[in-house]
Amino acid sequence: MGKQKNTPTNAKGDRLVYSDFGDRQYTAATERAVPDLPPQQQDLRIQASRKGRKGKTVTIVSGFQSSPATLATLLKTLKSQCGAGGTVKDNTLEIQGDHGDTLLQALSKLGYRAKKSGG
């Protein structure tokens, strides 16, 4: 049998390798707060893009200042109205296909201030 090394452990018994902000129990204090603004105070941009998608068009809605749960429910609503798939990436919604006009009308009905950008 080999020698066992004496390594420092925290209260849970986990091996602690490196820590910038002290113990891991304070991670909630170091996370960035996301403001959940009402729809009337958010300025959204709608644009169609093909970059990095092998020629397939995707409509991108950006400018959200909402929690991820709010974005997920909004995405579900917009996908059903467009009849297409989509995803949430970095506080932006991506809907498959060119649905700029449909999304503009749907977001306006929900109370969001939205504009189409790009050509």
C-alpha positions, -999 to 999 in steps of 0.1 A, spaced: 0 0 0 11 35 -8 13 66 13 -18 87 17 -14 125 13 -29 149 37 -50 172 15 -72 200 29 -109 194 29 -139 216 35 -168 209 59 -185 186 34 -154 164 30 -148 175 -6 -113 181 -17 -108 218 -23 -83 226 -50 -87 263 -56 -112 290 -46 -113 327 -54 -142 338 -32 -139 316 -2 -162 287 5 -186 274 -22 -217 282 0 -216 318 -12 -221 312 -49 -255 328 -49 -239 361 -39 -214 361 -68 -240 353 -95 -252 382 -117 -288 393 -111 -310 393 -141 -336 421 -141 -370 409 -150 -385 440 -167 -421 442 -178 -427 438 -216 -435 476 -221 -400 485 -209 -381 461 -232 -368 472 -267 -365 441 -289 -348 437 -323 -359 411 -348 -336 401 -376 -331 372 -400 -296 356 -402 -279 328 -421 -244 331 -407 -229 299 -394 -261 279 -402 -252 263 -436 -275 286 -455 -306 281 -434 -325 312 -423 -331 318 -386 -350 347 -371 -333 361 -341 -351 382 -314 -326 400 -291 -327 426 -264 -345 407 -237 -340 416 -200 -359 387 -185 -353 355 -165 -346 323 -184 -380 309 -172 -398 338 -188 -379 334 -220 -387 297 -222 -425 303 -219 -423 331 -244 -404 309 -268 -430 282 -265 -457 307 -274 -438 321 -304 -429 287 -318 -465 276 -318 -476 308 -335 -449 304 -362 -452 267 -366 -415 262 -363 -388 251 -339 -365 273 -320 -342 278 -290 -330 302 -263 -293 312 -266 -277 339 -245 -309 359 -238 -319 358 -274 -346 337 -291 -339 319 -323 -368 307 -344 -362 285 -374 -372 301 -407 -379 337 -418 -408 348 -395 -400 385 -390 -435 398 -397 -452 371 -377 -430 376 -347 -434 414 -348 -472 411 -347 -471 385 -320 -447 404 -297 -467 436 -302 -499 418 -291 -480 406 -259 -470 442 -251 -433 442 -262 -418 471 -281 -402 454 -311 -386 466 -344 -373 447 -374 -336 454 -381 -315 446 -410 -326 442 -446 
